[in-house]
Amino acid sequence: MTTTPPARPAFGTVLADQMSIATYANGAWGADKLTPVAPIPMHPSAHVLHYASTCFEGFKAYRYADDSIHVFRMDRHMARLRQSAKLLMLPVPDEVQLERMILQTIDRNRAQVPEPPGALYMRPVLFGTMPNIGAASQPSNEATLIVLASPVWDYFAGGMKPLRIYVEDQKHRTAEHLGMVKTGGNYAAAMGPTLAAKEKYKIDQVLFCPEGSVQETGAANFLLLREGHILTRSLDSSFLHGVTRDSLLTMARQMGFKVEERVFGVAEMMEWVKTGEAALSGTAAVLAGVGTLVRSDGTDVRVGSGDVGPVTQKLRAALVAIQNGTAPDTFGWTRRV
């Protein structure tokens, strides 16, 4: 008799046993330490609670077939966290200390790194802790940096399913000058429009296209694809500079794809999807195919065949193979821990 294996916990709901923590005060970062994951004390007037002074990162460490552990593009994620801190006027983490905290957290939780297609999801988070409810126009001169780890399993355990995306052709996802910052406030800003569209149109995500210019969804970058050709929005301060996006584009160029990074509008997107594909890129899913775009008048527009397209599947498989160590990493993206 065949038994159905128990369902895995949802992405991000389980934390590994150990975390790393460091605090900033009196103009300097203190010593970091590994500690069991547990609640932390927080003053009720902490800057982050009132003025949202926080940023974070998300990336993965993978278990290879030889049981070694390798982290993917940690350097790029560290650089983006430090950039986010600078743009939010938070104390910038020391690069050497941040690297040590991440590597020690992975190593201490080594036994909890799942087998492929699972991974250990890493979440460094930085937030202002200065106790002052009158500091609306002042940066926090105290901060805490924590590195968490979360074992995650196959994002597409039930099989890849085409996403249903609402095209929001007027509203912005977030403040234009902070779109490139990975801060919780940006995700909160996108939540209202996304939940409203889910209720009305039964969609999975909202693609923000302010004034008709295609940008990104609330939690992922957006790409148009067809065999040998990718089109995506050129980088600016209004949306997140995704590391998965960069990895896919770099890999695609090596595979012979023409990669266009430029501004384009909803009308061009709708013309493209008549025969082409669309997908969302991000750390969790890597690349997720879009099957339907929903217009503001409620009209459904099928993307290509309406299923996850072959180009999307090919590019995702190629990047996952590098991440899992089953294909050569010719880019120097992986690092053994």
Rosetta silent file (secondary structure, phi, psi, omega in degrees, C-alpha in Angstrom):
SEQUENCE: MTTTPPARPAFGTVLADQMSIATYANGAWGADKLTPVAPIPMHPSAHVLHYASTCFEGFKAYRYADDSIHVFRMDRHMARLRQSAKLLMLPVPDEVQLERMILQTIDRNRAQVPEPPGALYMRPVLFGTMPNIGAASQPSNEATLIVLASPVWDYFAGGMKPLRIYVEDQKHRTAEHLGMVKTGGNYAAAMGPTLAAKEKYKIDQVLFCPEGSVQETGAANFLLLREGHILTRSLDSSFLHGVTRDSLLTMARQMGFKVEERVFGVAEMMEWVKTGEAALSGTAAVLAGVGTLVRSDGTDVRVGSGDVGPVTQKLRAALVAIQNGTAPDTFGWTRRV
SCORE:     score description
SCORE:     0.000 S_00000001
   1 L     0.000  128.333 -179.121    0.000    0.000    0.000 S_00000001
   2 L   -84.898  130.061  177.723    1.408    3.384   -1.051 S_00000001
   3 L  -107.635  144.696  178.455    1.333    6.106    1.566 S_00000001
   4 L   -81.214  126.546  179.282    1.402    9.819    0.830 S_00000001
   5 L   -63.658  148.766 -179.250    4.410   11.533    2.416 S_00000001
   6 L   -63.103  147.434 -179.928    3.546   14.246    4.933 S_00000001
   7 L   -66.510  140.096  176.853    3.350   17.782    3.585 S_00000001
   8 L   -74.714  152.639  175.970    6.434   19.896    4.132 S_00000001
   9 L   -61.890  151.132  179.466    6.135   23.102    6.193 S_00000001
  10 L   -63.576  152.492 -177.820    5.441   26.266    4.205 S_00000001
  11 L   -52.595  126.399  174.631    8.411   28.330    3.035 S_00000001
  12 L    83.070    1.123 -176.393    9.953   30.323    5.880 S_00000001
  13 L   -89.269  -11.445  179.517    7.833   28.897    8.692 S_00000001
  14 L  -117.143  132.187  176.686   10.615   26.783   10.212 S_00000001
  15 L  -108.338  144.642  172.015   13.850   28.235   11.614 S_00000001
  16 L   -67.087  166.595 -169.214   17.110   26.390   12.148 S_00000001
  17 L   -69.190  -33.451 -171.244   18.270   26.100   15.756 S_00000001
  18 E  -115.082  147.177  173.872   21.039   28.725   15.831 S_00000001
  19 E  -133.682  163.789  176.828   21.274   32.386   14.818 S_00000001
  20 E  -115.025  142.850 -175.597   24.025   34.995   14.892 S_00000001
  21 E  -142.273  142.708  174.457   23.532   38.444   16.432 S_00000001
  22 E  -145.154  152.819  179.697   25.505   41.683   16.778 S_00000001
  23 E  -125.781  152.714  179.407   24.583   45.168   18.006 S_00000001
  24 E  -115.989  128.524  177.259   25.725   48.660   17.110 S_00000001
  25 E  -160.106  153.203  178.249   26.088   51.402   19.729 S_00000001
  26 L    54.756   35.789  173.548   28.413   54.306   20.522 S_00000001
  27 L    79.672   12.767 -177.706   29.594   54.457   16.933 S_00000001
  28 E  -151.248  152.603  173.510   30.832   50.873   16.623 S_00000001
  29 E   -82.139  133.077  176.083   29.703   47.308   16.034 S_00000001
  30 L   -82.863  176.590 -179.771   30.088   44.997   19.026 S_00000001
  31 L   -64.563  140.818  175.871   31.220   41.382   18.941 S_00000001
  32 L   -87.935  157.011  178.849   28.881   38.961   17.222 S_00000001
  33 E  -146.822  149.074  172.418   27.778   35.726   18.859 S_00000001
  34 E   -88.076  139.486 -176.182   25.974   32.533   17.956 S_00000001
  35 E  -152.034  153.223  174.294   22.946   31.824   20.085 S_00000001
  36 E   -59.558  144.671  177.496   19.865   29.594   20.050 S_00000001
  37 L   -64.039  126.253 -177.551   16.952   31.116   18.143 S_00000001
  38 L  -161.662  162.266  174.619   14.720   32.851   20.669 S_00000001
  39 L   -57.303  150.161  178.905   12.725   36.062   21.128 S_00000001
  40 L  -114.787  147.371  177.116   14.835   39.182   21.577 S_00000001
  41 L   -70.602  143.689 -179.257   14.124   42.095   23.936 S_00000001
  42 L  -143.303  125.680  176.933   12.916   45.263   22.206 S_00000001
  43 L   -68.350  137.249 -177.563   12.278   48.676   23.714 S_00000001
  44 L   -63.416  -16.078  177.431    8.749   49.866   22.823 S_00000001
  45 L  -102.849   18.014  179.086   10.173   53.140   21.503 S_00000001
  46 E   -57.751  139.238 -175.070   12.718   51.420   19.225 S_00000001
  47 H   -52.891  -41.103 -176.132   13.217   53.336   15.991 S_00000001
  48 H   -63.735  -32.590 -177.165   12.228   50.388   13.798 S_00000001
  49 H   -72.006  -24.130 -176.033    8.804   50.076   15.431 S_00000001
  50 H  -108.231  -31.465 -173.010    7.869   53.675   14.688 S_00000001
  51 H  -127.203   15.294  169.206    9.850   54.660   11.599 S_00000001
  52 L    54.887   39.527  178.982   10.437   51.341    9.790 S_00000001
  53 L   -83.795   84.240 -177.209   14.234   51.541    9.810 S_00000001
  54 E  -155.230  148.486  173.625   14.907   47.997    8.637 S_00000001
  55 E  -149.100  164.409 -175.646   16.282   46.028    5.719 S_00000001
  56 E  -154.305  174.828  174.656   17.032   42.373    5.029 S_00000001
  57 L  -137.079  164.816  176.422   18.361   39.842    2.534 S_00000001
  58 L  -147.917  122.830  177.647   17.398   36.363    1.390 S_00000001
  59 E  -154.648 -179.691 -169.466   19.617   33.741   -0.269 S_00000001
  60 E  -131.923  150.119  167.778   20.341   30.008   -0.023 S_00000001
  61 E  -113.431  141.679 -171.586   22.953   27.442    0.923 S_00000001
  62 E  -122.002  147.056  173.838   22.761   24.057   -0.805 S_00000001
  63 E   -94.895  122.581  179.736   23.797   20.506    0.056 S_00000001
  64 L   -85.996  172.819 -177.908   25.714   18.851   -2.784 S_00000001
  65 L   -61.887  -28.701  178.719   25.778   15.169   -3.640 S_00000001
  66 L   -86.431   10.270  177.903   29.084   14.758   -1.731 S_00000001
  67 L    77.183    4.388  175.302   27.397   16.203    1.391 S_00000001
  68 L   -78.292  157.161 -178.000   29.349   19.493    1.205 S_00000001
  69 E  -112.438  133.767 -178.018   27.493   22.791    1.724 S_00000001
  70 E  -132.839  134.009  178.832   27.774   25.687   -0.734 S_00000001
  71 E  -100.374  141.928 -172.794   26.245   29.173   -0.478 S_00000001
  72 E  -102.427  118.878  173.256   25.066   30.926   -3.649 S_00000001
  73 L    53.060   41.863  179.165   26.128   34.530   -4.445 S_00000001
  74 H   -58.816  -38.002 -176.878   26.595   35.534   -0.822 S_00000001
  75 H   -61.585  -40.946  179.677   28.861   38.433   -1.846 S_00000001
  76 H   -67.107  -38.434 -179.992   26.141   40.093   -3.934 S_00000001
  77 H   -70.473  -38.148  175.236   23.585   39.766   -1.157 S_00000001
  78 H   -61.007  -45.037 -179.321   26.014   41.172    1.401 S_00000001
  79 H   -62.695  -38.400 -179.557   26.701   44.148   -0.875 S_00000001
  80 H   -70.707  -37.103  176.285   22.978   44.769   -1.345 S_00000001
  81 H   -62.428  -43.483 -179.263   22.302   44.635    2.403 S_00000001
  82 H   -66.848  -36.389  176.063   25.066   47.165    3.041 S_00000001
  83 H   -66.418  -42.826  178.215   23.701   49.375    0.258 S_00000001
  84 H   -60.338  -42.913  179.002   20.181   49.160    1.707 S_00000001
  85 H   -59.756  -43.765 -179.445   21.523   50.123    5.141 S_00000001
  86 H   -62.566  -43.535 -178.097   23.285   53.137    3.664 S_00000001
  87 H   -70.829  -25.465  176.963   20.176   54.319    1.793 S_00000001
  88 L   -93.001    4.402  179.476   18.040   53.925    4.929 S_00000001
  89 L    61.865   33.814  174.659   20.632   55.799    7.034 S_00000001
  90 L   -95.968  156.202  173.603   21.198   52.747    9.225 S_00000001
  91 L   -56.496  126.768 -176.370   24.608   51.744   10.614 S_00000001
  92 L   -80.090  125.621  179.172   26.253   49.815    7.779 S_00000001
  93 L   -59.547  141.691  174.721   27.329   46.289    8.799 S_00000001
  94 L   -66.396  131.519 -174.002   31.054   45.631    8.703 S_00000001
  95 H   -61.442  -43.963 -178.616   31.730   43.461    5.656 S_00000001
  96 H   -65.941  -43.654 -179.906   34.128   41.079    7.415 S_00000001
  97 H   -65.901  -42.381  179.744   31.847   40.669   10.417 S_00000001
  98 H   -61.288  -44.612  178.033   28.754   40.135    8.258 S_00000001
  99 H   -60.284  -44.414  179.537   30.503   37.450    6.240 S_00000001
 100 H   -62.202  -42.623 -179.252   31.637   35.695    9.421 S_00000001
 101 H   -62.345  -41.730 -179.939   28.143   35.798   10.904 S_00000001
 102 H   -66.202  -49.135 -176.691   26.612   34.255    7.774 S_00000001
 103 H   -65.156  -39.792  178.945   29.221   31.509    7.405 S_00000001
 104 H   -67.111  -36.381  178.810   29.139   30.615   11.103 S_00000001
 105 H   -66.820  -41.911  176.787   25.346   30.436   11.063 S_00000001
 106 H   -62.343  -47.357 -176.466   25.396   28.106    8.060 S_00000001
 107 H   -63.280  -42.511 -178.605   28.105   25.950    9.609 S_00000001
 108 H   -66.729  -28.678  179.209   26.387   25.709   12.998 S_00000001
 109 L  -102.273   20.797 -174.911   23.130   24.660   11.284 S_00000001
 110 H   -52.538  -40.655 -177.010   24.887   22.372    8.792 S_00000001
 111 H   -67.404  -16.346 -176.685   22.909   19.309    9.838 S_00000001
 112 H  -100.368    8.663  175.119   19.636   21.109    9.021 S_00000001
 113 L   -77.425  117.393 -177.221   20.456   21.866    5.376 S_00000001
 114 L   -68.061  161.722  171.086   17.934   19.800    3.383 S_00000001
 115 L   -70.455  155.178  173.509   18.812   17.580    0.439 S_00000001
 116 L   -57.565  144.352    7.711   18.068   18.989   -3.049 S_00000001
 117 L   -86.333   16.408  175.781   15.697   20.363   -4.164 S_00000001
 118 L   -80.917  178.891 -179.430   15.595   21.864   -0.667 S_00000001
 119 E  -165.470  171.636  172.551   18.089   24.372    0.741 S_00000001
 120 E  -101.589  111.496 -178.736   18.927   26.436    3.801 S_00000001
 121 E   -82.760  126.296 -178.069   17.417   29.890    3.289 S_00000001
 122 E  -101.061  134.830 -177.823   19.514   32.638    4.877 S_00000001
 123 E  -133.856   86.528  167.821   17.898   35.800    6.234 S_00000001
 124 E   -73.637  136.045  179.161   20.178   38.551    7.569 S_00000001
 125 E  -136.242  135.041 -177.891   18.031   41.367    8.993 S_00000001
 126 E  -122.746  135.479  179.609   19.157   44.786   10.231 S_00000001
 127 E  -150.201  149.939 -179.563   16.999   47.218   12.211 S_00000001
 128 E   -79.051  135.360 -176.221   17.299   50.458   14.164 S_00000001
 129 L  -121.634    4.827  179.226   16.874   50.190   17.929 S_00000001
 130 L   -55.526  124.050 -177.756   17.472   53.756   19.166 S_00000001
 131 E   -83.540   93.065 -177.106   14.736   54.361   21.800 S_00000001
 132 L  -161.743  106.275 -179.706   13.265   57.683   20.697 S_00000001
 133 L   -81.110   -1.648  176.474    9.701   58.238   19.453 S_00000001
 134 L   -99.829   13.752 -173.089   10.620   61.798   18.499 S_00000001
 135 L  -101.172   42.025 -179.347   13.215   60.711   15.922 S_00000001
 136 L   -62.738  -29.865 -178.919   11.063   60.841   12.793 S_00000001
 137 L  -113.853   20.055  178.693   13.722   62.868   10.987 S_00000001
 138 L  -122.112  140.312  174.235   16.769   61.336   12.680 S_00000001
 139 L   -73.955  153.732  178.225   18.620   58.146   11.792 S_00000001
 140 L   -75.547  128.427  178.625   18.916   55.481   14.434 S_00000001
 141 L   -95.801    8.525  172.482   22.328   55.527   16.113 S_00000001
 142 L  -132.619  147.969 -177.061   21.765   52.056   17.543 S_00000001
 143 E  -156.325  161.534  174.182   21.009   48.888   15.604 S_00000001
 144 E  -127.484  137.734  175.878   20.812   45.113   15.742 S_00000001
 145 E  -119.041  125.111  179.260   21.940   42.695   13.044 S_00000001
 146 E  -126.235  138.369  172.883   20.648   39.114   13.121 S_00000001
 147 E  -113.244  113.119  177.981   21.386   36.262   10.729 S_00000001
 148 E  -102.397  158.217  175.012   18.632   33.644   10.687 S_00000001
 149 E  -132.907  143.298 -177.498   18.522   30.359    8.791 S_00000001
 150 E  -138.770  116.478  173.955   15.462   28.452    7.620 S_00000001
 151 E   -67.399  128.094  179.957   15.389   24.968    6.073 S_00000001
 152 E  -127.151  152.724 -175.944   13.129   25.109    3.013 S_00000001
 153 L  -113.968 -165.470 -173.235   11.987   22.361    0.683 S_00000001
 154 L   -60.257  117.595 -178.924   10.868   22.103   -2.918 S_00000001
 155 L   -63.291  -31.358 -178.911    9.002   25.321   -3.790 S_00000001
 156 L  -110.795   47.926 -177.009    7.135   23.476   -6.539 S_00000001
 157 L   -57.559  -32.001  179.113    6.450   20.268   -4.591 S_00000001
 158 L   -92.394   10.568 -176.956    3.065   19.951   -6.304 S_00000001
 159 L    95.394  149.073  179.640    4.537   20.695   -9.735 S_00000001
 160 L   -68.639  127.118  179.158    5.077   24.015  -11.503 S_00000001
 161 L  -120.653  138.475 -179.761    1.781   25.768  -12.075 S_00000001
 162 L   -65.339  137.026 -178.540    1.300   28.877  -14.253 S_00000001
 163 E   -84.274  154.421  176.658    0.675   32.029  -12.259 S_00000001
 164 E  -111.986  117.765 -169.853   -2.237   34.382  -12.667 S_00000001
 165 E  -120.234  129.388  175.572   -1.018   38.012  -12.528 S_00000001
 166 E   -88.026  132.969 -179.989   -3.043   41.226  -12.265 S_00000001
 167 E   -93.594  103.813  177.556   -1.684   44.154  -14.284 S_00000001
 168 E   -90.743  100.930 -170.484   -1.883   47.298  -12.116 S_00000001
 169 L   -95.380   16.078  178.142   -1.290   49.998  -14.733 S_00000001
 170 L  -129.681  -49.446 -171.229   -1.512   53.072  -12.485 S_00000001
 171 L   -77.969  149.972  172.942   -0.224   52.542   -8.946 S_00000001
 172 L   -86.248  150.772  174.747    3.396   52.405   -7.840 S_00000001
 173 L   -69.897  -38.712 -175.198    4.666   49.484   -5.772 S_00000001
 174 L  -160.671 -177.664  175.752    6.566   51.821   -3.465 S_00000001
 175 L   -61.488  132.708 -171.007    8.328   55.186   -3.247 S_00000001
 176 H   -58.164  -37.116 -176.281   10.341   55.553   -6.445 S_00000001
 177 H   -81.145   -8.086 -179.156   13.658   56.376   -4.756 S_00000001
 178 H  -114.836    6.242 -178.190   13.412   53.395   -2.364 S_00000001
 179 L   -61.482  -30.427 -178.098   12.316   50.657   -4.748 S_00000001
 180 L   -82.737   -3.775  179.017   15.841   49.253   -4.934 S_00000001
 181 L   -90.805  131.587  179.603   16.040   48.939   -1.127 S_00000001
 182 L   -89.051   80.690 -177.460   15.068   45.559    0.315 S_00000001
 183 L  -120.979  147.218 -176.979   13.050   46.934    3.197 S_00000001
 184 H   -58.547  -31.392 -179.121    9.914   45.566    4.818 S_00000001
 185 H   -59.818  -32.438  178.856    7.988   48.770    4.131 S_00000001
 186 H   -67.084  -38.827  178.749    8.075   48.085    0.386 S_00000001
 187 H   -70.278  -37.339  176.713    6.447   44.694    0.872 S_00000001
 188 H   -64.585  -38.759 -179.493    3.852   46.214    3.196 S_00000001
 189 H   -63.797  -32.993 -179.119    3.077   48.898    0.596 S_00000001
 190 H   -83.148  -14.089 -172.057    2.354   46.244   -2.031 S_00000001
 191 H   -67.608  -42.995 -178.847    0.231   44.096    0.264 S_00000001
 192 H   -59.503  -55.726  177.658   -2.995   46.135    0.127 S_00000001
 193 H   -59.403  -34.590 -178.825   -3.256   46.269   -3.690 S_00000001
 194 H   -69.372  -45.811  179.896   -2.229   42.622   -3.927 S_00000001
 195 H   -66.132  -36.974  178.201   -4.818   41.358   -1.436 S_00000001
 196 H   -64.155  -41.925  179.783   -7.531   43.495   -3.036 S_00000001
 197 H   -69.867  -35.649  176.457   -6.719   42.078   -6.477 S_00000001
 198 H   -61.435  -42.424 -179.658   -6.608   38.535   -5.098 S_00000001
 199 H   -65.792  -40.616 -174.231  -10.082   38.983   -3.672 S_00000001
 200 H   -82.922  -39.675 -171.261  -11.512   40.493   -6.858 S_00000001
 201 H  -117.423   -0.781  179.766   -9.696   38.575   -9.589 S_00000001
 202 L    58.090   48.180 -177.589   -8.373   35.400   -7.865 S_00000001
 203 L  -100.771  171.489  177.362   -4.795   36.209   -8.880 S_00000001
 204 L   -97.114  -37.153 -178.132   -1.428   35.160   -7.426 S_00000001
 205 E  -149.876  167.353  176.083    0.478   38.445   -7.693 S_00000001
 206 E  -113.283  129.259  173.158    0.194   42.026   -8.930 S_00000001
 207 E   -94.702  114.002 -177.854    2.481   43.367  -11.647 S_00000001
 208 E   -83.386  124.323 -178.808    2.988   47.058  -10.955 S_00000001
 209 L  -132.222   68.918 -175.205    3.090   49.151  -14.126 S_00000001
 210 H   -58.948  130.452 -175.958    2.833   52.773  -12.921 S_00000001
 211 H    54.256   28.970  174.995    1.529   55.038  -15.679 S_00000001
 212 H    84.779    5.129 -179.775    1.619   51.996  -17.944 S_00000001
 213 E   -99.055  120.008 -174.143    5.372   51.287  -17.614 S_00000001
 214 L   -65.860  132.682 -175.361    6.095   47.647  -16.700 S_00000001
 215 L  -126.461  -95.533 -179.949    8.093   47.323  -13.472 S_00000001
 216 E  -154.739  172.745  175.202    7.891   44.329  -11.053 S_00000001
 217 E   -88.031 -177.142 -179.126    5.500   42.478   -8.785 S_00000001
 218 L   -65.136  -20.979 -175.290    5.266   42.980   -5.035 S_00000001
 219 L  -142.524   13.704 -177.470    7.932   40.340   -4.377 S_00000001
 220 L  -157.880  153.788  172.605    9.657   39.403   -7.656 S_00000001
 221 E   -78.593  159.630 -173.638   11.235   40.762  -10.825 S_00000001
 222 E  -121.025  133.530  179.652    9.389   40.306  -14.132 S_00000001
 223 E  -131.077  142.896  168.221   10.792   38.927  -17.392 S_00000001
 224 E  -103.490  135.235 -173.780    9.420   38.388  -20.881 S_00000001
 225 E  -135.798  150.026  162.599   10.965   35.394  -22.644 S_00000001
 226 E  -153.994  168.825 -176.415   11.008   33.505  -25.911 S_00000001
 227 L   -55.454  120.985  177.014   13.591   31.211  -27.420 S_00000001
 228 L    80.745    6.083 -173.069   16.843   33.182  -27.762 S_00000001
 229 E  -151.244  132.228  174.256   15.407   36.458  -26.416 S_00000001
 230 E  -130.654  138.148  174.423   14.681   38.037  -23.005 S_00000001
 231 E  -126.076  130.078  177.480   13.190   41.461  -22.294 S_00000001
 232 E  -150.336  161.499 -177.606   13.110   42.994  -18.814 S_00000001
 233 L   -64.339  135.082  176.506   13.015   46.428  -17.218 S_00000001
 234 L   -69.224  147.988 -174.972   16.366   48.237  -17.083 S_00000001
 235 L   -66.876  136.016  168.874   17.712   48.879  -13.587 S_00000001
 236 L  -153.789 -174.087 -173.955   16.875   52.102  -11.775 S_00000001
 237 L   -76.843   -5.544 -171.244   16.060   53.111   -8.200 S_00000001
 238 L   -86.238  -10.467 -179.818   12.345   52.304   -8.497 S_00000001
 239 L  -148.215  164.810 -171.411   12.550   48.509   -8.207 S_00000001
 240 L   -72.424  135.418  178.303   14.668   45.798   -6.633 S_00000001
 241 L   -87.503   83.678 -171.049   17.916   44.780   -8.321 S_00000001
 242 L   -66.197  135.609  177.711   17.337   41.065   -7.950 S_00000001
 243 H   -73.019  -36.542  175.139   20.339   38.746   -7.658 S_00000001
 244 H   -64.609  -41.873  175.630   18.348   35.887   -9.203 S_00000001
 245 H   -55.603  -50.309 -179.306   17.411   38.229  -12.052 S_00000001
 246 H   -61.319  -40.684 -179.864   21.071   39.096  -12.586 S_00000001
 247 H   -62.847  -45.435 -179.544   22.057   35.412  -12.452 S_00000001
 248 H   -63.452  -42.948 -178.810   19.449   34.433  -15.046 S_00000001
 249 H   -67.394  -41.800  178.604   20.388   37.241  -17.422 S_00000001
 250 H   -62.174  -46.085  179.388   24.114   36.529  -17.109 S_00000001
 251 H   -63.980  -42.399 -178.605   23.560   32.816  -17.712 S_00000001
 252 H   -62.935  -39.596  177.507   21.179   33.473  -20.623 S_00000001
 253 H   -60.247  -42.513  179.144   23.743   35.670  -22.376 S_00000001
 254 H   -64.555  -29.980  179.526   26.285   32.849  -22.132 S_00000001
 255 L   -81.598   -0.041  176.417   23.665   30.508  -23.618 S_00000001
 256 L    96.926    7.674  178.403   23.351   32.806  -26.634 S_00000001
 257 L   -73.602  145.004  165.447   20.199   34.708  -25.706 S_00000001
 258 E   -81.496  121.930 -178.444   19.695   38.301  -26.762 S_00000001
 259 E  -113.872  117.017  177.098   18.999   40.113  -23.454 S_00000001
 260 E  -104.890  125.235  172.673   17.290   43.508  -23.579 S_00000001
 261 E  -116.851  105.440 -176.898   17.147   45.641  -20.432 S_00000001
 262 L  -160.311  169.141  174.843   15.037   48.707  -21.158 S_00000001
 263 L   -74.798  135.845  174.088   11.829   50.533  -20.340 S_00000001
 264 L  -148.993  159.705 -172.992    8.735   49.054  -22.007 S_00000001
 265 E  -107.463  177.054 -178.940    5.005   49.449  -21.599 S_00000001
 266 H   -61.745  -39.298 -178.165    1.898   47.362  -21.083 S_00000001
 267 H   -61.486  -43.355  178.825    0.975   47.487  -24.776 S_00000001
 268 H   -66.276  -38.601  177.616    4.324   45.971  -25.809 S_00000001
 269 H   -60.840  -44.339 -178.371    4.014   43.332  -23.098 S_00000001
 270 H   -65.165  -33.477  176.407    0.563   42.326  -24.328 S_00000001
 271 H   -68.852  -41.852 -179.327    1.885   41.976  -27.864 S_00000001
 272 H   -59.628  -46.207 -171.556    4.817   39.857  -26.648 S_00000001
 273 L   -74.391   -4.089  174.174    2.692   37.356  -24.700 S_00000001
 274 L   -61.127  -36.457 -179.114    0.602   36.457  -27.735 S_00000001
 275 L  -127.087  -14.463 -176.155    3.415   34.084  -28.712 S_00000001
 276 L  -101.055 -167.073 -177.753    6.037   34.465  -25.983 S_00000001
 277 E  -119.960  164.435  173.941    6.381   33.698  -22.283 S_00000001
 278 E  -138.802  148.998 -177.632    6.420   35.679  -19.034 S_00000001
 279 E  -154.730  159.394  175.153    7.948   34.753  -15.686 S_00000001
 280 E  -110.377  136.244  179.185    8.773   36.023  -12.203 S_00000001
 281 E  -115.379  141.810  178.394   12.286   35.656  -10.800 S_00000001
 282 E  -176.562  169.484 -175.064   13.297   35.551   -7.141 S_00000001
 283 L   -61.461  -43.658 -172.963   15.234   33.588   -4.539 S_00000001
 284 L   -64.549  -55.831 -173.520   12.366   31.368   -3.374 S_00000001
 285 L   -95.759  -14.091 -173.314   11.035   30.034   -6.687 S_00000001
 286 E    71.855  -70.923  177.727   14.020   30.951   -8.936 S_00000001
 287 E  -148.663  121.806 -177.066   11.781   31.361  -11.999 S_00000001
 288 E  -119.959  126.791 -176.105    7.997   30.927  -12.011 S_00000001
 289 E   -75.409  144.677  177.326    5.987   30.927  -15.218 S_00000001
 290 E  -102.794  129.740  179.906    3.015   33.233  -15.814 S_00000001
 291 E  -104.199  -25.559 -176.487    0.000   31.742  -17.585 S_00000001
 292 E  -144.599  135.476  169.057   -2.512   34.606  -17.452 S_00000001
 293 E  -107.062  133.045 -179.012   -2.400   38.393  -17.245 S_00000001
 294 E  -109.148  122.193  179.223   -5.547   40.057  -15.912 S_00000001
 295 L   -79.433  165.605 -176.700   -6.344   43.585  -17.135 S_00000001
 296 L   -64.649  -20.422  176.620   -7.932   46.262  -14.958 S_00000001
 297 L   -88.117    5.946  178.523  -11.291   45.711  -16.683 S_00000001
 298 L    89.987    0.239 -179.226  -11.186   42.062  -15.591 S_00000001
 299 L   -73.283  132.075  174.505  -10.216   40.693  -19.022 S_00000001
 300 E   -86.587  132.551  175.397   -8.015   37.590  -18.984 S_00000001
 301 E  -118.813  117.587 -179.536   -5.103   37.559  -21.432 S_00000001
 302 E   -72.633  137.350  176.530   -3.482   34.183  -21.991 S_00000001
 303 L   -95.875  113.141 -178.804    0.326   34.155  -21.989 S_00000001
 304 L    55.782 -123.587 -179.410    1.539   31.929  -24.831 S_00000001
 305 L   -81.335   -8.370 -175.909   -0.015   28.497  -24.379 S_00000001
 306 L    89.731   -2.434  179.306   -1.291   29.423  -20.908 S_00000001
 307 L  -112.944  177.236  174.051    1.120   26.982  -19.288 S_00000001
 308 L   -68.686  120.100 -171.337    4.668   27.316  -17.918 S_00000001
 309 L   -74.566  161.071 -178.242    6.651   27.788  -21.114 S_00000001
 310 H   -65.671  -33.264  178.839    9.636   25.716  -22.306 S_00000001
 311 H   -69.290  -42.168  176.267   12.083   28.632  -22.160 S_00000001
 312 H   -58.483  -46.623 -179.462   11.098   29.363  -18.562 S_00000001
 313 H   -64.382  -40.107 -178.433   11.580   25.715  -17.656 S_00000001
 314 H   -66.071  -46.210 -178.594   14.934   25.497  -19.447 S_00000001
 315 H   -67.271  -40.549  178.198   16.408   28.601  -17.818 S_00000001
 316 H   -61.935  -46.462 -179.207   15.163   27.635  -14.368 S_00000001
 317 H   -61.297  -37.786 -179.209   16.601   24.132  -14.676 S_00000001
 318 H   -66.493  -41.650 -179.848   19.958   25.506  -15.823 S_00000001
 319 H   -72.771  -40.764  177.981   20.285   27.888  -12.862 S_00000001
 320 H   -60.767  -36.752  179.266   19.061   25.324  -10.314 S_00000001
 321 H   -63.497  -38.145  175.752   21.682   22.891  -11.626 S_00000001
 322 H   -66.999  -43.790 -178.824   24.436   25.420  -10.875 S_00000001
 323 H   -62.683  -40.058 -177.091   22.979   26.114   -7.432 S_00000001
 324 H   -85.109   -5.881  178.587   22.733   22.405   -6.578 S_00000001
 325 L    81.894   13.753  178.318   26.185   21.580   -7.930 S_00000001
 326 L   -94.159   -2.300  172.637   24.980   19.258  -10.688 S_00000001
 327 L  -135.070  150.257 -178.353   26.329   21.602  -13.396 S_00000001
 328 L   -61.530  139.464  175.414   29.684   23.441  -13.467 S_00000001
 329 L   -94.377   90.088 -178.710   29.730   26.912  -11.922 S_00000001
 330 L   -82.024   -3.029 -177.264   31.680   28.798  -14.572 S_00000001
 331 L  -100.714   -9.635 -176.956   30.699   32.152  -13.030 S_00000001
 332 L    71.186   34.721 -175.839   32.267   31.690   -9.578 S_00000001
 333 L   -87.536  -24.468 -173.703   28.918   32.167   -7.844 S_00000001
 334 E  -101.126  149.739  179.795   29.104   29.360   -5.301 S_00000001
 335 E  -136.575  129.261  179.444   31.271   29.149   -2.194 S_00000001
 336 E   -74.449  138.899 -178.930   31.939   26.102   -0.073 S_00000001
 337 L  -107.253    0.000    0.000   31.203   26.543    3.637 S_00000001
